Amino acid sequence: MGARSNVDRSFLIVTLLLLLFGLGIFVSASLGLLVRDGANFTWVLAKQLLIGVVGGLLALFVASKINYKVWKQYAFLIFILSLIATLLVFIPGVGLELGGAKRWINLGPLSFQPAEFLKFGFVLYFSAWLSAVRDKIKDLKYGTLPMLVMFGLIGALLLAQPNTGLFVVIVITGLTMFFIAGGRFAHFVIIALIMLLGIAGLAVARPYVKDRLLTFITPNLVDPLNEGYQIRQSLIAIGSGGVSGRGLGQSIQKFNYLPEPIGDSIFAVWGEESGFIGSFLLILLFFLFALLGFKIAARAPDSFSRLFVLGIVILVVSQSFLNIGAMLGVFPLSGVPILFVSQGGTALLFTLLEVGIILNISKYQH
């Protein structure tokens, strides 16, 4: 099937709205940095703009011009490279450790988070694998076992950083892709149970995982100044926003109360500043992103492109909703950022790259 001359404009418009909306939220939440440290505010904003916005838009444009089938040809190589890049964070002098986590590669004045590359590499290769074995996917050998091997490799790298939240996002995405591709429901349930047992094991081995789960299950019984501090401050911020919010830049909680006000807690800051109306608009944009993305997937020309679009959309939306839900007390704290909104030039760059691939696929819709 030949390509159309235009990409899916509705999906592009929603993406650009999310980008602009997210940038506005980021700048508003970052004003606390300006008060405390003007130079740091300038540097943080510059990285977000240059790497995330400018670099991301360039990646989107280039990816939208590349035939999506090219990605399938190099899927395995890209996945292997993403694993190697993630492994580099553990090499002294190359990896950068912040706050007890080894998640970044040191590039002098800049840093790169290879886990974002790993997310992309996994969805790309898993889409190619599932489309190649679609007639055998119900077979344990061709469907379930390869997925478990991939989860095992990715889990070993991410849990060692540690980056439990991102691993959960990848598992959610992979299981959903597996089920949609035609995997056995029984295998789906078994793997889901294995993952739940794994999380229980992590809770025993790692106190911070246990604390997050206990905070979610029994929020009124944990210490509000320790384990329950972040969710308590988040709910205070969102609740004080009311219907219309305090006004842009007027959040009180972001100055001395909320941890990571431009990272994990940025939705709480936005809820305080814009209230229910602003929070609803952000969530609505993610819903539109998902609906339009699923529409492109439903009309995709082949199984690889369909699964690839589904994987990317689920990856973006599930990660963002896990963060939003955690700030509202609906999900346990995961530590993952909201894509398009939270600080992280690497995350924004790869997200826009993925959108560019979806836009290229949209040219071939039937």
C-alpha positions, 0 to 999 in steps of 0.5 A: 500500500502506498503512502499518503502525502499527509500524516494524521493531523489530529494526532499531530495536533494533540501531540503538539498541544501536549508538548506546549501544555507540558512545557507551560506546566514545567516552566510554571513549576520551575519558578520555585527554582528561580527563587532559590537559584536563578542559575540552576533554573536557567540551566534546567530550562535550557536543557529541557528546551534544547534536548527535549523540545528542539531535539525532540521536534527534530527527531519527530520530523526525521522519523516521520519521513523514514519508512516505518519498515526500516525500523523493523529491519534493525529492531534486534540491533537497536534492542541490543544497543539499548541493553548495552547503553543501559549497562553502561550506567554501572561502569565507573566514570561513565555512569552517573549516580544521583540520590542513590540511583545509577540511571544516567550516563555522564556526558560532561555538562549533560547527562543521558538516561539510557532507560528511555532508549531501552523502552523504545528498543523493547517495544520495537523489537517485541513488535517485530517478534510478535508480528513474525511469530503471530501464527505461533504466538500461542505456543509457549516456545515462541510467545511466552518464553521469549517475552519472559527472557526479555523481561528478565534481561530488562528487569536485571538492568532496571532493578539494579539501578534501581528503577522499579517504576519504569520496569513496571511500565515496560511489563504492563506494555509488554503484557498488553501487546502480548495479549492483543497479538493473540497470546493465550489468556492463561499464559497472560495470567500466569505471567501477571501472577509471576510479576506480582510475586516478583513485586512482593519479593522486592517489597521484602528485599527493598524497604523503599518498595515495601514503604510505597506499598504500605503507604498505598494500602494503609495511608492513614497508618504510616508516618506522615513525616516519613513514608507517607510524606510525599503523598500527603503533601501531594494531596494537600497541594491538589486539594488546595487548588480547588476548582480553578487553582491558585494561579500559574506560578502560585503554588506554595507546596513546590517551594519547601514541601513537595519533593521533586516538584518538576519531576515526580510531583509535578502533577501535584504542583499543576493541580494546586496552580490550575485546580480541577479544570487544569488537571482535567485538561491535561488528563483529557489530552492524554486520553485524546492521545490514546484514542487517536493513537489506537485509531491509527493502530486499528487502521495500520497496514500490517501487524508489525506497525499495528503492534508498534503503534499500540506499544508506543501509545500504551507506554506513553499513557500508562507511564503518565497515568501511573504518575498522575494516579500516584499523586492522587493516591490511586496507585502506589508511588512509582517514581516515573515522570509524566511524559511531555511534562516532567523534567527530562530532556531524554524522555521527551526526545524519545517520546517525540521520536516515537510520535514521529514513527507513529505519524509515518505509519499513519501515512499508510492507514487503510 
